Amino acid sequence: MPVLSSLRSYVESFRFSRIGLVLTAALVLVACEKADSAKQVPLTSEVKILELRAPDCGRDEDCPSVAITREVFAGQPALNEAIQRQLLHQLQGNGDESGASGGGSLEDVAKAFIAEAAQAADVSAAQWDLSAEAKILNRRGNLLTVEISTYIYSGGAHGMPAMHWLNWDLAADSEVTLDDVIKPQQKEAFWALVEAAHKHWLEKQKADDDFRNNWPFARTENFRFDDEGMVFLYGVYTLAPYSSGFVELNVPRGELDKVILDTYLLQE
């Protein structure tokens, strides 16, 4: 009997040691995966510029023009494609950040703009202008934010600016949307925080009742993270008149713990 008891104890000990080894291996694997995802993905870029003027325009003349400046990232075809697609959206949407279909090429858009300006020259002396820029705004760990801004003037009182913040996970090689960063079941609580930030902004503007009624709160998909928390961007004519320009709302980091995934709050 003592022999059987000892054998049984040995078997149980061996079984539990195997389980321990399996658990240890699993924990090591998870730790390695986290370490790999935390590694800074190297990133290099070059600036590409596309400029176009009316063919009959002299060097010193004020003529319809196009100037598109963008960072192109080495070894990042998906990111470069996303940037170009957003640029096309905005340039084809008459300043609307969401824009049109985003098809074609930047060269096609530039040529079409110059051609349209030439046709309008017979009825208007306005100097048409189209400009755009895509540049790194911020990087926190492997979360990259590219600012894509455009400006279109084709006559009238003023041109139309648009701006979009493209958030990109360099490790996953994919775009990060607002739905990706909000915790499950926390969307309404999240928007309550943004709306509170809007009320705080209204107070700082000393907005009267007419302003508040004419420019109510709206949701946006345009966001980025910074050291203080989250920033939300609104285009002209969204939360305020054109003269107010772009509006930014800020939600402090301390208020985001319950609604935003830790993965994004801990990025540095």
Backbone as CSV, one residue per row, in Angstrom:
resi,resn,N_x,N_y,N_z,CA_x,CA_y,CA_z,C_x,C_y,C_z
1,MET,0.798,-1.218,0.000,0.000,0.000,0.000,0.837,1.279,0.000
2,PRO,1.914,1.328,0.848,2.751,2.540,0.813,3.346,2.782,-0.553
3,VAL,3.666,1.642,-1.266,4.243,1.794,-2.597,3.231,2.403,-3.551
4,LEU,1.979,1.909,-3.481,0.928,2.454,-4.361,0.646,3.917,-4.046
5,SER,0.662,4.235,-2.745,0.421,5.626,-2.343,1.513,6.544,-2.860
6,SER,2.750,6.079,-2.783,3.863,6.881,-3.276,3.786,7.057,-4.780
7,LEU,3.402,5.988,-5.474,3.289,6.062,-6.936,2.195,7.040,-7.344
8,ARG,1.054,6.977,-6.603,-0.053,7.886,-6.905,0.376,9.338,-6.689
9,SER,1.100,9.587,-5.621,1.580,10.946,-5.348,2.523,11.430,-6.429
10,TYR,3.356,10.528,-6.909,4.309,10.885,-7.972,3.576,11.260,-9.259
11,VAL,2.545,10.440,-9.582,1.770,10.709,-10.802,1.059,12.050,-10.713
12,GLU,0.419,12.306,-9.527,-0.281,13.582,-9.356,0.678,14.757,-9.460
13,SER,1.864,14.582,-8.824,2.863,15.650,-8.880,3.325,15.909,-10.294
14,PHE,3.508,14.840,-11.082,3.957,14.977,-12.463,2.894,15.667,-13.316
15,ARG,1.605,15.265,-13.044,0.515,15.860,-13.824,0.414,17.357,-13.576
16,PHE,0.492,17.753,-12.308,0.380,19.178,-11.994,1.600,19.961,-12.485
17,SER,2.758,19.333,-12.480,3.938,20.016,-12.990,3.820,20.250,-14.486
18,ARG,3.189,19.302,-15.211,2.965,19.492,-16.651,2.009,20.647,-16.902
19,ILE,0.950,20.692,-16.057,-0.001,21.795,-16.190,0.699,23.125,-15.939
20,GLY,1.571,23.122,-14.925,2.311,24.343,-14.636,3.200,24.761,-15.770
21,LEU,3.838,23.767,-16.403,4.700,24.080,-17.541,3.898,24.659,-18.692
22,VAL,2.700,24.076,-18.939,1.843,24.571,-20.032,1.407,26.004,-19.754
23,LEU,0.988,26.270,-18.501,0.554,27.630,-18.155,1.697,28.618,-18.263
24,THR,2.870,28.185,-17.803,4.039,29.069,-17.892,4.371,29.392,-19.336
25,ALA,4.309,28.353,-20.190,4.596,28.566,-21.613,3.594,29.520,-22.237
26,ALA,2.317,29.376,-21.855,1.278,30.261,-22.393,1.518,31.701,-21.974
27,LEU,1.884,31.887,-20.683,2.146,33.244,-20.202,3.351,33.863,-20.892
28,VAL,4.368,33.046,-21.124,5.548,33.545,-21.833,5.191,33.950,-23.247
29,LEU,4.343,33.151,-23.902,3.930,33.460,-25.273,3.164,34.770,-25.326
30,VAL,2.220,34.960,-24.373,1.452,36.210,-24.330,2.377,37.390,-24.094
31,ALA,3.335,37.209,-23.175,4.280,38.288,-22.878,5.111,38.645,-24.093
32,CYS,5.515,37.627,-24.858,6.294,37.880,-26.072,5.471,38.625,-27.105
33,GLU,4.184,38.215,-27.234,3.312,38.883,-28.193,3.122,40.343,-27.807
34,LYS,2.941,40.606,-26.498,2.785,41.992,-26.049,4.056,42.784,-26.298
35,ALA,5.196,42.138,-26.057,6.479,42.830,-26.288,6.653,43.159,-27.755
36,ASP,6.257,42.205,-28.637,6.371,42.451,-30.072,5.476,43.604,-30.498
37,SER,4.232,43.627,-29.955,3.297,44.686,-30.350,3.738,46.040,-29.804
38,ALA,4.512,46.009,-28.683,4.950,47.273,-28.087,6.189,47.830,-28.767
39,LYS,6.864,47.016,-29.556,8.059,47.493,-30.240,7.712,48.622,-31.194
40,GLN,8.534,49.640,-31.212,8.316,50.764,-32.115,8.614,50.333,-33.549
41,VAL,7.607,50.393,-34.389,7.805,50.101,-35.802,8.594,51.254,-36.425
42,PRO,9.734,50.969,-37.058,10.507,52.055,-37.672,9.709,52.723,-38.785
43,LEU,9.858,54.014,-38.898,9.060,54.767,-39.873,9.915,55.851,-40.509
44,THR,10.003,55.809,-41.824,10.695,56.860,-42.574,9.781,57.338,-43.693
45,SER,9.980,58.563,-44.100,9.119,59.121,-45.140,9.878,60.132,-45.980
46,GLU,9.328,60.432,-47.132,9.825,61.509,-47.976,8.654,62.379,-48.395
47,VAL,8.916,63.642,-48.602,7.867,64.582,-48.978,7.765,64.652,-50.496
48,LYS,6.548,64.442,-50.998,6.300,64.570,-52.433,5.399,65.779,-52.674
49,ILE,5.721,66.534,-53.699,4.981,67.764,-54.000,4.460,67.723,-55.426
50,LEU,3.195,68.021,-55.567,2.578,68.142,-56.885,2.108,69.585,-57.048
51,GLU,2.668,70.275,-58.025,2.282,71.656,-58.293,1.857,71.786,-59.748
52,LEU,0.821,72.576,-59.961,0.308,72.761,-61.320,-0.279,74.160,-61.445
53,ARG,0.031,74.823,-62.542,-0.525,76.134,-62.855,-1.102,76.105,-64.255
54,ALA,-1.934,77.081,-64.524,-2.494,77.183,-65.874,-1.361,77.264,-66.892
55,PRO,-1.450,76.530,-68.003,-0.345,76.461,-68.964,0.061,77.812,-69.558
56,ASP,-0.874,78.763,-69.652,-0.557,80.065,-70.247,-0.222,81.113,-69.189
57,CYS,0.055,80.668,-67.981,0.303,81.590,-66.875,1.790,81.884,-66.752
58,GLY,2.128,83.165,-66.722,3.518,83.557,-66.551,4.004,83.309,-65.125
59,ARG,5.310,83.261,-64.966,5.881,82.934,-63.662,5.462,83.926,-62.578
60,ASP,5.340,85.193,-62.904,5.038,86.213,-61.911,3.559,86.587,-61.868
61,GLU,2.739,85.876,-62.602,1.305,86.178,-62.632,0.566,85.428,-61.535
62,ASP,-0.549,86.025,-61.093,-1.457,85.331,-60.182,-2.446,84.534,-61.009
63,CYS,-2.327,83.234,-60.957,-3.144,82.371,-61.797,-3.716,81.225,-60.967
64,PRO,-4.733,80.560,-61.484,-5.225,79.351,-60.813,-4.074,78.375,-60.582
65,SER,-4.027,77.793,-59.389,-2.897,76.926,-59.067,-3.319,75.771,-58.171
66,VAL,-2.491,74.750,-58.213,-2.683,73.569,-57.365,-1.350,73.272,-56.682
67,ALA,-1.390,73.017,-55.379,-0.186,72.627,-54.633,-0.570,71.554,-53.624
68,ILE,-0.086,70.341,-53.841,-0.392,69.211,-52.960,0.922,68.662,-52.406
69,THR,1.064,68.723,-51.093,2.270,68.243,-50.418,1.882,67.094,-49.492
70,ARG,2.597,65.984,-49.579,2.246,64.842,-48.726,3.483,64.034,-48.365
71,GLU,3.426,63.462,-47.174,4.462,62.529,-46.759,4.122,61.146,-47.305
72,VAL,5.103,60.516,-47.915,4.954,59.146,-48.415,5.881,58.261,-47.595
73,PHE,5.329,57.213,-46.996,6.059,56.410,-46.030,6.645,55.156,-46.672
74,ALA,7.933,54.937,-46.413,8.640,53.785,-46.982,8.107,52.484,-46.374
75,GLY,7.803,51.519,-47.242,7.344,50.221,-46.776,5.977,50.213,-46.145
76,GLN,5.157,51.235,-46.419,3.819,51.337,-45.833,2.783,51.580,-46.936
77,PRO,2.595,50.628,-47.849,1.666,50.853,-48.964,0.222,51.070,-48.528
78,ALA,-0.236,50.346,-47.503,-1.624,50.504,-47.063,-1.854,51.884,-46.460
79,LEU,-0.896,52.365,-45.679,-0.997,53.698,-45.095,-0.985,54.762,-46.184
80,ASN,-0.074,54.643,-47.138,0.000,55.619,-48.230,-1.292,55.642,-49.045
81,GLU,-1.864,54.470,-49.259,-3.119,54.396,-50.020,-4.257,55.061,-49.246
82,ALA,-4.294,54.840,-47.927,-5.341,55.451,-47.106,-5.231,56.980,-47.113
83,ILE,-4.012,57.481,-47.074,-3.801,58.932,-47.112,-4.258,59.505,-48.447
84,GLN,-3.861,58.848,-49.533,-4.252,59.349,-50.850,-5.768,59.289,-51.029
85,ARG,-6.369,58.223,-50.540,-7.823,58.094,-50.663,-8.537,59.216,-49.910
86,GLN,-8.039,59.556,-48.722,-8.651,60.644,-47.958,-8.421,61.995,-48.629
87,LEU,-7.242,62.210,-49.166,-6.981,63.440,-49.913,-7.968,63.590,-51.071
88,LEU,-8.171,62.525,-51.809,-9.103,62.569,-52.937,-10.527,62.826,-52.467
89,HIS,-10.926,62.222,-51.353,-12.251,62.482,-50.780,-12.448,63.972,-50.559
90,GLN,-11.475,64.588,-49.906,-11.625,65.997,-49.554,-11.522,66.912,-50.774
91,LEU,-10.610,66.623,-51.683,-10.417,67.475,-52.851,-11.576,67.378,-53.833
92,GLN,-12.268,66.252,-53.830,-13.404,66.085,-54.728,-14.723,66.463,-54.072
93,GLY,-14.652,66.804,-52.783,-15.889,67.087,-52.057,-16.117,68.550,-51.779
94,ASN,-15.419,69.429,-52.506,-15.577,70.878,-52.343,-15.347,71.301,-50.896
95,GLY,-14.330,70.707,-50.280,-13.989,71.078,-48.918,-14.643,70.244,-47.851
96,ASP,-15.582,69.365,-48.239,-16.223,68.492,-47.261,-15.232,67.412,-46.849
97,GLU,-15.045,67.231,-45.540,-14.059,66.266,-45.044,-14.388,64.851,-45.496
98,SER,-15.683,64.513,-45.616,-16.056,63.163,-46.045,-15.944,63.013,-47.554
99,GLY,-16.169,64.099,-48.279,-15.901,64.137,-49.709,-16.744,63.232,-50.570
100,ALA,-16.226,62.972,-51.771,-16.923,62.140,-52.743,-16.356,60.728,-52.710
101,SER,-16.311,60.077,-53.856,-15.922,58.670,-53.896,-14.441,58.443,-53.630
102,GLY,-13.612,59.441,-53.923,-12.183,59.286,-53.692,-11.469,58.529,-54.788
103,GLY,-12.092,58.401,-55.956,-11.464,57.683,-57.059,-10.523,58.566,-57.851
104,GLY,-9.857,57.980,-58.845,-8.949,58.721,-59.705,-7.596,58.891,-59.051
105,SER,-6.887,59.923,-59.487,-5.552,60.202,-58.952,-5.453,61.679,-58.607
106,LEU,-4.432,62.029,-57.842,-4.221,63.429,-57.491,-3.909,64.255,-58.730
107,GLU,-3.176,63.666,-59.664,-2.864,64.369,-60.915,-4.136,64.668,-61.704
108,ASP,-5.068,63.719,-61.737,-6.341,63.932,-62.439,-7.128,65.065,-61.803
109,VAL,-7.162,65.080,-60.480,-7.887,66.135,-59.773,-7.264,67.500,-60.060
110,ALA,-5.939,67.574,-60.042,-5.237,68.836,-60.301,-5.537,69.354,-61.707
111,LYS,-5.444,68.478,-62.693,-5.697,68.887,-64.080,-7.147,69.321,-64.278
112,ALA,-8.079,68.598,-63.665,-9.495,68.947,-63.797,-9.782,70.304,-63.160
113,PHE,-9.129,70.602,-62.046,-9.325,71.882,-61.359,-8.820,73.036,-62.226
114,ILE,-7.640,72.890,-62.810,-7.082,73.936,-63.673,-7.959,74.145,-64.904
115,ALA,-8.456,73.053,-65.469,-9.316,73.152,-66.654,-10.621,73.853,-66.328
116,GLU,-11.199,73.545,-65.185,-12.454,74.180,-64.783,-12.246,75.660,-64.488
117,ALA,-11.090,75.982,-63.904,-10.778,77.387,-63.624,-10.663,78.185,-64.912
118,ALA,-10.094,77.574,-65.948,-9.950,78.244,-67.244,-11.313,78.544,-67.849
119,GLN,-12.252,77.620,-67.709,-13.594,77.835,-68.245,-14.319,78.949,-67.495
120,ALA,-14.040,79.052,-66.180,-14.718,80.066,-65.371,-14.099,81.447,-65.531
121,ALA,-12.922,81.533,-66.144,-12.213,82.805,-66.264,-12.998,83.825,-67.081
122,ASP,-13.862,83.364,-67.970,-14.638,84.277,-68.811,-15.715,85.016,-68.024
123,VAL,-16.138,84.436,-66.901,-17.237,85.042,-66.147,-16.808,85.543,-64.772
124,SER,-15.574,85.211,-64.362,-15.112,85.619,-63.039,-13.613,85.870,-63.053
125,ALA,-13.202,86.901,-62.320,-11.778,87.217,-62.225,-11.136,86.569,-60.999
126,ALA,-11.902,85.780,-60.260,-11.378,85.145,-59.050,-10.240,84.192,-59.391
127,GLN,-9.196,84.239,-58.601,-8.047,83.358,-58.810,-8.247,82.057,-58.031
128,TRP,-8.620,81.030,-58.752,-8.906,79.756,-58.118,-7.635,79.190,-57.476
129,ASP,-7.849,78.486,-56.374,-6.707,77.918,-55.648,-7.111,76.592,-55.012
130,LEU,-6.269,75.605,-55.163,-6.482,74.307,-54.534,-5.170,73.896,-53.876
131,SER,-5.222,73.633,-52.585,-4.010,73.215,-51.889,-4.344,72.091,-50.913
132,ALA,-3.335,71.283,-50.621,-3.533,70.157,-49.707,-2.209,69.780,-49.073
133,GLU,-2.294,69.203,-47.885,-1.091,68.748,-47.200,-1.432,67.543,-46.333
134,ALA,-0.565,66.537,-46.356,-0.684,65.376,-45.474,0.639,65.225,-44.746
135,LYS,0.594,65.321,-43.422,1.835,65.298,-42.640,1.598,64.604,-41.306
136,ILE,2.670,64.114,-40.693,2.572,63.512,-39.364,2.204,64.596,-38.357
137,LEU,1.160,64.343,-37.601,0.757,65.263,-36.544,1.263,64.781,-35.190
138,ASN,1.195,63.458,-34.987,1.551,62.925,-33.682,1.831,61.437,-33.805
139,ARG,2.672,60.928,-32.907,2.886,59.494,-32.806,2.997,59.117,-31.340
140,ARG,2.178,58.144,-30.932,2.210,57.619,-29.575,2.390,56.110,-29.670
141,GLY,3.594,55.642,-29.386,3.882,54.222,-29.586,3.770,53.896,-31.057
142,ASN,2.921,52.930,-31.372,2.691,52.565,-32.769,1.404,53.172,-33.322
143,LEU,0.825,54.109,-32.563,-0.362,54.802,-33.045,0.066,56.119,-33.691
144,LEU,-0.050,56.180,-34.990,0.355,57.349,-35.771,-0.873,58.155,-36.163
145,THR,-0.783,59.478,-36.032,-1.853,60.352,-36.502,-1.317,61.233,-37.623
146,VAL,-1.953,61.118,-38.784,-1.591,61.931,-39.947,-2.672,62.980,-40.155
147,GLU,-2.261,64.232,-40.222,-3.204,65.321,-40.470,-3.307,65.566,-41.971
148,ILE,-4.530,65.494,-42.479,-4.780,65.680,-43.915,-5.664,66.919,-44.064
149,SER,-5.078,67.990,-44.571,-5.808,69.250,-44.695,-5.895,69.680,-46.152
150,THR,-7.016,70.276,-46.511,-7.227,70.760,-47.876,-7.898,72.127,-47.843
151,TYR,-7.698,72.867,-48.928,-8.343,74.173,-49.074,-8.701,74.362,-50.543
152,ILE,-9.945,74.732,-50.783,-10.426,74.926,-52.155,-11.084,76.301,-52.263
153,TYR,-10.595,77.102,-53.205,-11.250,78.378,-53.494,-11.581,78.427,-54.981
154,SER,-12.853,78.580,-55.261,-13.292,78.663,-56.659,-14.275,79.816,-56.839
155,GLY,-13.946,80.943,-56.217,-14.806,82.111,-56.288,-15.670,82.226,-55.040
156,GLY,-16.323,83.362,-54.911,-17.188,83.570,-53.754,-16.477,84.318,-52.639
157,ALA,-17.139,84.363,-51.485,-16.627,85.157,-50.369,-15.370,84.552,-49.759
158,HIS,-15.271,83.248,-49.770,-14.110,82.590,-49.164,-13.992,81.157,-49.669
159,GLY,-12.834,80.575,-49.418,-12.630,79.186,-49.781,-13.159,78.254,-48.710
160,MET,-13.038,76.938,-48.983,-13.509,75.947,-48.036,-12.348,75.079,-47.559
161,PRO,-12.028,75.161,-46.271,-10.990,74.296,-45.714,-11.618,73.007,-45.175
162,ALA,-10.835,71.967,-45.141,-11.263,70.708,-44.522,-10.042,70.065,-43.885
163,MET,-10.276,69.308,-42.822,-9.164,68.643,-42.161,-9.634,67.307,-41.596
164,HIS,-8.773,66.318,-41.731,-9.087,64.981,-41.215,-7.868,64.431,-40.495
165,TRP,-8.100,63.785,-39.339,-7.030,63.106,-38.620,-7.140,61.607,-38.876
166,LEU,-6.166,61.078,-39.584,-6.129,59.645,-39.873,-5.268,58.956,-38.819
167,ASN,-5.888,58.089,-38.030,-5.168,57.338,-37.011,-4.822,55.960,-37.557
168,TRP,-3.538,55.580,-37.409,-3.058,54.347,-38.043,-2.232,53.527,-37.058
169,ASP,-2.595,52.265,-36.908,-1.842,51.337,-36.068,-0.711,50.742,-36.913
170,LEU,0.506,51.162,-36.643,1.645,50.720,-37.441,1.949,49.238,-37.245
171,ALA,1.679,48.709,-36.052,1.935,47.293,-35.794,0.922,46.411,-36.517
172,ALA,-0.340,46.814,-36.508,-1.400,46.042,-37.175,-1.544,46.424,-38.638
173,ASP,-0.928,47.539,-39.042,-1.014,48.045,-40.415,-2.464,48.272,-40.832
174,SER,-3.202,48.990,-39.986,-4.609,49.253,-40.288,-5.058,50.544,-39.612
175,GLU,-6.139,51.106,-40.132,-6.693,52.332,-39.563,-7.354,52.041,-38.223
176,VAL,-7.277,53.018,-37.324,-7.938,52.924,-36.027,-9.107,53.905,-36.025
177,THR,-10.316,53.370,-35.927,-11.513,54.203,-35.927,-11.984,54.431,-34.494
178,LEU,-12.966,55.282,-34.353,-13.502,55.567,-33.022,-14.101,54.317,-32.395
179,ASP,-14.775,53.504,-33.192,-15.351,52.267,-32.662,-14.277,51.322,-32.132
180,ASP,-13.069,51.418,-32.662,-11.976,50.538,-32.220,-11.463,50.893,-30.830
181,VAL,-11.643,52.128,-30.404,-11.033,52.573,-29.138,-12.028,52.652,-27.982
182,ILE,-13.320,52.647,-28.273,-14.330,52.728,-27.216,-14.594,51.342,-26.641
183,LYS,-14.670,51.253,-25.329,-14.959,49.975,-24.670,-16.370,49.498,-25.017
184,PRO,-16.588,48.176,-25.014,-17.928,47.639,-25.292,-18.962,48.203,-24.325
185,GLN,-20.129,48.498,-24.849,-21.265,48.998,-24.065,-21.036,50.384,-23.466
186,GLN,-20.026,51.108,-23.938,-19.715,52.410,-23.340,-19.871,53.573,-24.316
187,LYS,-20.495,53.331,-25.449,-20.561,54.380,-26.473,-21.357,55.601,-25.990
188,GLU,-22.510,55.380,-25.372,-23.318,56.519,-24.934,-22.629,57.277,-23.807
189,ALA,-21.976,56.547,-22.905,-21.234,57.215,-21.827,-20.080,58.029,-22.404
190,PHE,-19.464,57.492,-23.448,-18.377,58.203,-24.118,-18.881,59.513,-24.721
191,TRP,-19.983,59.461,-25.448,-20.483,60.671,-26.099,-20.996,61.687,-25.082
192,ALA,-21.424,61.211,-23.929,-21.826,62.142,-22.872,-20.630,62.984,-22.421
193,LEU,-19.456,62.373,-22.382,-18.243,63.116,-22.019,-17.890,64.164,-23.077
194,VAL,-18.035,63.789,-24.346,-17.722,64.739,-25.424,-18.717,65.894,-25.418
195,GLU,-19.985,65.577,-25.167,-20.991,66.638,-25.114,-20.728,67.574,-23.936
196,ALA,-20.259,67.022,-22.834,-19.894,67.871,-21.686,-18.726,68.787,-22.050
197,ALA,-17.783,68.262,-22.843,-16.671,69.091,-23.315,-17.176,70.215,-24.209
198,HIS,-18.214,69.935,-24.996,-18.809,70.971,-25.849,-19.442,72.071,-24.996
199,LYS,-20.140,71.689,-23.949,-20.753,72.684,-23.061,-19.686,73.557,-22.416
200,HIS,-18.576,72.920,-22.045,-17.470,73.687,-21.467,-16.907,74.671,-22.496
201,TRP,-16.818,74.241,-23.742,-16.331,75.115,-24.811,-17.281,76.298,-25.016
202,LEU,-18.581,76.033,-24.984,-19.564,77.110,-25.131,-19.417,78.148,-24.021
203,GLU,-19.158,77.672,-22.816,-18.986,78.596,-21.693,-17.752,79.472,-21.895
204,LYS,-16.677,78.868,-22.410,-15.455,79.648,-22.663,-15.683,80.679,-23.761
205,GLN,-16.569,80.356,-24.720,-16.879,81.299,-25.795,-17.887,82.359,-25.365
206,LYS,-18.441,82.175,-24.152,-19.504,83.062,-23.651,-20.656,83.128,-24.644
207,ALA,-21.024,81.939,-25.140,-22.076,81.836,-26.158,-23.447,82.146,-25.556
208,ASP,-24.223,82.951,-26.277,-25.568,83.272,-25.806,-26.551,82.198,-26.259
209,ASP,-27.830,82.379,-25.913,-28.845,81.371,-26.232,-29.025,81.196,-27.734
210,ASP,-28.945,82.305,-28.497,-29.101,82.208,-29.946,-28.001,81.339,-30.551
211,PHE,-26.780,81.558,-30.105,-25.666,80.754,-30.619,-25.881,79.287,-30.283
212,ARG,-26.252,78.991,-29.064,-26.445,77.605,-28.630,-27.560,76.923,-29.417
213,ASN,-28.601,77.672,-29.740,-29.718,77.095,-30.498,-29.348,76.873,-31.958
214,ASN,-28.572,77.810,-32.524,-28.207,77.707,-33.934,-27.075,76.723,-34.185
215,TRP,-26.257,76.478,-33.148,-25.101,75.594,-33.330,-25.088,74.518,-32.238
216,PRO,-26.000,73.558,-32.349,-26.089,72.515,-31.325,-24.933,71.517,-31.419
217,PHE,-24.803,70.681,-30.412,-23.762,69.653,-30.370,-23.954,68.651,-31.508
218,ALA,-22.845,68.170,-32.033,-22.861,67.138,-33.066,-21.732,66.154,-32.784
219,ARG,-21.875,64.944,-33.251,-20.828,63.936,-33.086,-19.849,64.011,-34.258
220,THR,-18.648,63.543,-34.019,-17.622,63.544,-35.059,-16.818,62.250,-34.985
221,GLU,-16.280,61.835,-36.111,-15.375,60.680,-36.151,-13.918,61.141,-36.156
222,ASN,-13.715,62.444,-36.055,-12.390,63.041,-36.178,-11.771,63.208,-34.789
223,PHE,-10.793,62.381,-34.459,-10.232,62.407,-33.114,-8.747,62.052,-33.140
224,ARG,-8.086,62.356,-32.040,-6.707,61.914,-31.818,-6.437,61.902,-30.319
225,PHE,-5.397,61.186,-29.935,-4.964,61.158,-28.543,-3.776,62.104,-28.365
226,ASP,-3.669,62.699,-27.171,-2.471,63.445,-26.810,-2.170,63.180,-25.338
227,ASP,-1.190,63.863,-24.793,-0.780,63.597,-23.412,-1.869,63.935,-22.399
228,GLU,-2.788,64.814,-22.767,-3.841,65.235,-21.840,-5.102,64.397,-21.940
229,GLY,-5.266,63.624,-23.021,-6.482,62.832,-23.188,-6.840,62.662,-24.652
230,MET,-8.044,63.086,-25.032,-8.491,62.992,-26.421,-8.912,64.366,-26.930
231,VAL,-8.672,64.577,-28.214,-9.059,65.816,-28.873,-9.998,65.456,-30.029
232,PHE,-11.069,66.236,-30.179,-12.053,65.997,-31.239,-12.113,67.221,-32.141
233,LEU,-12.052,66.985,-33.434,-11.972,68.071,-34.410,-13.279,68.214,-35.169
234,TYR,-13.725,69.465,-35.299,-14.949,69.786,-36.035,-14.630,70.791,-37.135
235,GLY,-15.153,70.543,-38.317,-14.936,71.432,-39.440,-15.750,72.708,-39.334
236,VAL,-15.470,73.632,-40.234,-16.220,74.889,-40.255,-17.692,74.600,-40.532
237,TYR,-18.545,75.434,-39.974,-19.998,75.314,-40.110,-20.575,74.096,-39.392
238,THR,-19.823,73.482,-38.492,-20.360,72.327,-37.768,-20.842,72.725,-36.377
239,LEU,-19.965,73.284,-35.578,-20.347,73.741,-34.238,-20.379,75.257,-34.126
240,ALA,-19.961,75.938,-35.200,-19.861,77.400,-35.125,-19.787,77.965,-36.544
241,PRO,-19.933,79.290,-36.707,-19.848,79.908,-38.026,-18.451,79.752,-38.633
242,TYR,-18.348,80.069,-39.908,-17.088,79.962,-40.643,-15.977,80.765,-39.966
243,SER,-16.332,81.923,-39.438,-15.332,82.808,-38.836,-14.641,82.177,-37.626
244,SER,-15.266,81.173,-37.025,-14.664,80.512,-35.861,-13.611,79.487,-36.261
245,GLY,-13.575,79.147,-37.543,-12.594,78.169,-37.998,-12.890,76.776,-37.465
246,PHE,-11.848,75.938,-37.417,-12.012,74.601,-36.865,-12.198,74.693,-35.352
247,VAL,-13.022,73.824,-34.827,-13.269,73.779,-33.388,-12.719,72.472,-32.835
248,GLU,-11.976,72.566,-31.731,-11.452,71.379,-31.063,-12.058,71.274,-29.665
249,LEU,-12.534,70.071,-29.340,-13.038,69.775,-28.001,-12.072,68.817,-27.318
250,ASN,-11.863,69.009,-26.034,-10.894,68.200,-25.287,-11.570,67.478,-24.131
251,VAL,-11.282,66.178,-24.027,-11.749,65.379,-22.889,-10.517,64.923,-22.121
252,PRO,-10.387,65.290,-20.840,-9.197,64.928,-20.059,-9.029,63.422,-19.922
253,ARG,-7.795,63.003,-19.831,-7.470,61.580,-19.733,-8.125,60.918,-18.526
254,GLY,-8.197,61.632,-17.399,-8.776,61.063,-16.193,-10.238,60.688,-16.322
255,GLU,-10.947,61.259,-17.300,-12.358,60.952,-17.499,-12.572,59.798,-18.484
256,LEU,-11.494,59.324,-19.092,-11.631,58.354,-20.177,-11.431,56.901,-19.755
257,ASP,-10.971,56.679,-18.524,-10.614,55.324,-18.100,-11.755,54.327,-18.254
258,LYS,-12.982,54.752,-17.997,-14.114,53.830,-18.023,-14.680,53.604,-19.432
259,VAL,-14.291,54.449,-20.377,-14.919,54.351,-21.708,-13.951,54.039,-22.839
260,ILE,-12.648,54.244,-22.622,-11.657,54.015,-23.673,-10.756,52.847,-23.286
261,LEU,-10.427,51.996,-24.247,-9.573,50.841,-23.994,-8.190,51.283,-23.521
262,ASP,-7.688,50.561,-22.510,-6.387,50.918,-21.925,-5.268,50.926,-22.953
263,THR,-5.384,50.068,-23.965,-4.356,49.985,-24.999,-4.014,51.349,-25.566
264,TYR,-5.036,52.181,-25.742,-4.824,53.485,-26.391,-4.483,54.576,-25.371
265,LEU,-4.972,54.449,-24.154,-4.649,55.449,-23.139,-3.214,55.312,-22.672
266,LEU,-2.661,54.094,-22.751,-1.301,53.851,-22.257,-0.229,54.078,-23.311
267,GLN,-0.631,54.350,-24.558,0.360,54.609,-25.610,1.133,55.873,-25.259
268,GLU,2.440,55.814,-25.463,3.268,56.995,-25.218,4.227,57.210,-26.366
